[in-house]
Amino acid sequence: MTTQKLSFIGAGNMASAIFGGLIDSGYPADHITATSPDQDQLDAIKKRYAINTTTDNAQAVCDADVVVLAIKPQIMKDVCTPLAEHLSHKPVIVSVAAGLKVDTLDHWLGGGHAIIRCMPNTPALVGEGASGLYANPRVGAEQRETATRLLETVGIVEWVEEESLLDAVTAVSGSGPAYFFLILEALEAAGVNRGLPLETARRLAIQTAFGAAKMARDSDQDPAQLKRNVMSPKGTTEQAVFSFENAGIKAMFDDATRACAERASDMSDEFGSL
């Protein structure tokens, strides 16, 4: 990535994960600025990352090449509207706020902007995130590449060509970590019910999930085949998998992700009124 000036409006966990990843990959800290109304938070961030910090959003964006909106959708309008007069130089805008469409953000920011919506997830905090990105037509190839490299510092990046597909991204990867934590919680409890000590069951469940995910990521076989590879005919795994399938686990995930995607769509109406 060329050494552009990056400004993060918001300095919470997701913003910290991204600029922390950038710094770890060699990006110069003096080209990164983060803002927050909380001076104590900024002092802690400056001490840890040595980036520029300010409580003044306008100051942060006035000469930025990339502006990352890393704040909650509920307050986005109040934060964006005052920035419009300071964005005449047209930096690329990257939003990590769920549910807010590019046209809404563009309106709040004064219009005519190159805007990228990003749906990251919390494993970005440990450098293993998954981010879905969508760009409006004003975003050029170089700006797309900048956003890709920005988010690749904390995990993988997948682009979608229709904005509505970000709701599906939210359902699969944005909210997905909670699904796996739920599975770990259930597997841990099942181990305890079978007589294992709690800590033993927890360590076994977590390591099994980690190992299975690594196998799936590194393999050229799809998850269905990897599943079959573990299922010996009339064996123990086969009985467990049949039990899950008979209970309708695939339908449960389909229902859950549908509910998640519908809520993501509803949020654009709830928080995105012009």
Residue pairs with C-beta under 8 A, 6 or more apart in sequence:
1 27
1 145
1 146
1 149
1 150
2 146
3 27
3 28
3 31
4 31
4 65
4 66
4 146
5 31
5 33
5 63
5 64
5 65
5 66
6 19
6 22
6 31
6 32
6 33
6 64
6 65
6 66
6 68
6 150
7 32
7 33
7 34
7 35
7 60
7 61
7 64
7 66
7 67
7 68
7 91
8 15
8 18
8 19
8 32
8 33
8 34
8 35
8 60
8 68
8 70
9 35
9 57
9 60
9 61
9 67
9 68
9 69
9 70
9 71
9 79
9 83
10 34
10 35
10 36
10 68
10 69
10 70
10 71
11 34
11 35
11 36
11 38
11 41
11 42
11 45
11 53
11 70
12 36
12 70
12 71
13 122
13 125
14 70
14 96
14 120
14 122
14 124
14 125
15 34
15 68
15 70
15 96
16 34
16 45
16 49
17 124
17 125
17 127
17 129
17 154
18 68
18 70
18 120
18 124
18 150
18 151
18 153
18 154
19 32
19 34
19 49
19 51
20 49
21 124
21 127
21 153
21 154
22 32
22 150
22 153
23 29
23 32
23 49
23 51
24 127
24 153
25 153
27 153
29 49
29 50
29 51
30 50
30 51
30 52
32 49
32 51
32 52
33 51
33 52
33 53
33 54
33 60
33 64
34 42
34 45
34 51
34 52
34 53
34 60
35 42
35 53
35 54
35 55
35 56
35 57
35 60
36 42
36 45
36 53
36 55
37 55
39 55
42 53
42 54
42 55
43 53
45 51
45 53
46 52
46 53
54 60
57 79
57 82
57 83
58 82
58 83
58 86
60 67
61 67
61 83
61 86
61 87
61 91
62 86
62 89
63 89
64 91
65 91
65 92
66 91
66 92
66 94
66 146
66 147
66 150
67 87
67 91
67 92
67 93
67 94
68 94
68 95
68 96
68 150
69 76
69 79
69 80
69 93
69 94
69 95
69 96
69 97
69 105
70 96
70 97
71 79
71 97
72 97
73 97
73 98
73 99
73 100
73 267
73 271
73 272
74 271
76 95
76 97
76 100
76 105
76 108
76 271
77 108
77 271
77 273
80 105
80 108
80 109
81 108
83 109
84 108
84 109
84 110
85 110
87 109
87 110
87 113
90 112
90 113
90 114
92 113
92 114
92 115
92 116
92 139
92 143
92 146
92 147
93 105
93 109
93 113
93 114
93 115
93 116
94 115
94 116
94 118
94 147
94 150
95 102
95 105
95 115
95 116
95 117
95 118
96 118
96 119
96 120
98 119
98 170
98 174
98 264
98 267
99 264
99 265
99 266
99 267
99 268
99 270
99 271
99 272
100 117
100 267
100 268
100 271
100 272
101 117
101 163
101 268
101 272
102 115
102 117
102 134
102 136
102 163
103 136
104 268
104 272
104 274
105 113
105 115
105 117
106 112
106 113
106 115
106 136
107 274
109 115
112 138
113 138
114 135
114 136
114 138
114 139
114 140
114 143
115 135
115 136
115 138
115 139
116 133
116 134
116 135
116 136
116 139
116 143
116 144
116 147
117 133
117 134
117 135
117 163
117 166
118 131
118 132
118 133
118 147
118 151
119 131
119 132
119 133
119 166
119 169
119 170
119 173
119 174
120 129
120 130
120 131
120 151
120 154
120 155
120 174
121 129
121 130
121 131
121 155
121 173
121 174
121 175
121 176
121 177
122 129
122 177
123 129
123 130
123 155
123 177
124 131
124 154
124 155
125 154
127 153
127 154
127 155
128 154
128 155
129 151
129 154
129 155
129 156
130 155
130 156
130 158
130 173
130 176
131 151
131 154
131 155
131 156
131 157
131 158
131 173
132 158
132 159
132 160
132 165
132 166
132 169
132 170
132 173
132 174
133 144
133 147
133 148
133 151
133 157
133 158
133 159
133 160
134 159
134 160
134 161
134 162
134 163
134 165
134 166
135 143
135 144
135 147
135 159
139 147
144 159
147 157
148 157
148 159
151 157
158 169
160 166
160 169
164 265
166 264
167 261
167 262
167 264
167 265
168 257
168 261
170 260
170 261
170 264
171 256
171 257
171 258
171 260
171 261
171 264
172 257
174 264
175 260
179 253
179 256
180 209
183 209
184 202
184 205
184 206
184 209
187 201
187 205
187 208
188 198
188 201
188 202
188 205
189 201
190 201
191 200
191 201
191 204
191 205
192 198
192 201
196 204
212 226
215 226
216 223
216 226
219 226
221 229
227 241
230 237
231 237
231 238
231 241
232 238
